[in-house]
Amino acid sequence: MSVRVEGPSPAGRPPGTLRVGLSRGWLEIREFAHAWESVVLTFSLPALVLTLLSSMLDGVFGAGVSAVDHYLPGLVAMGLMSVSFQNLGLSIAQERDTGGLRRLRGTPMPPAAYFLGKTVLVLFLALGQVVLLLGVARLAFGARLPADPAAWAALAWVFVLGTVSCSLLGIAVSSLVRDSRSASGVVVVPFLVLQFTSGVFVPVAVLPEWVLGAASLFPLLWMAQGLRAAFLPAGTAASDPGGAWDPPSVALALGVWCVVGLALVLLTFRWKAREDG
């Protein structure tokens, strides 16, 4: 993998980090688009899961709460963590294992431009996936969308904080992967477990307290809780632990994870595979 750094500007200065990072982001998007199977799976998987769950379980959540309304917030959160944590954890580990990161480090590209490029890719995937999921949910199943500007604002800040925190966590976790063959065990398996312990597939009201306590140590549970506050009417909050969604606590937890994730990236990120020294 290579990146083309544009030549000096007319004033004789090399292009800045922002310009190189945006160019790198466009390259990341084009490389991702070449694998059409990954494109289809990434964008359609949450919508496909929502379609299956809504079709099979409609009516089991009581009057006023359809299956699509129940599952939509959690699936939005799952999708955001998929394109950030899982995508970055797997792709960066592979780039490191194949020597791509080491070669990039030897180019004039500023290190920050590499992470900016990954940010552009993640935002592109996250926005596309959320738009498709909400469109399918609304047009095919009549799902309840955020009802007022405050609810849309809640969706926006959970989107930003959740995507940033999960992206940083994915970059940090990629350094735990010894090689690309072990990446799934380190990245995919924990993410799969979190989906069942964070209120995505199993209602939080039926989860044991110790399971919720463990899940609360990671961003996914807080993302799903914040998104329920954006999508569902206030009366349904009684089914959550504590009887409230508590958006300030959600924002605090995701904000802390952004800080912790950044610290972990700064402490653990490696450009070379372990055997390279």
Secondary structure by P-SEA (a helix, b strand, c coil): cbbbbbccccccccccaaaaaaaaaaaaaaaaaaaaaaaaaaacaaaaaaaaaaaccccccccccccccccaaaaaaaaaaaacaaaaaaaaaaaaaaaaaaaaaaccccaaaaaaaaaaaaaaaaaaaaaaaaaaaaccccccccccaaaaaaaaaaaaaaaaaaaaaaaaaaaacccccccccccaaaaaaaaaacccccccccccaaaaaaaaccaaaaaaaaaaaacccccccccccccccaaaaaaaaaaaaaaaaaaaaaacccccccccc
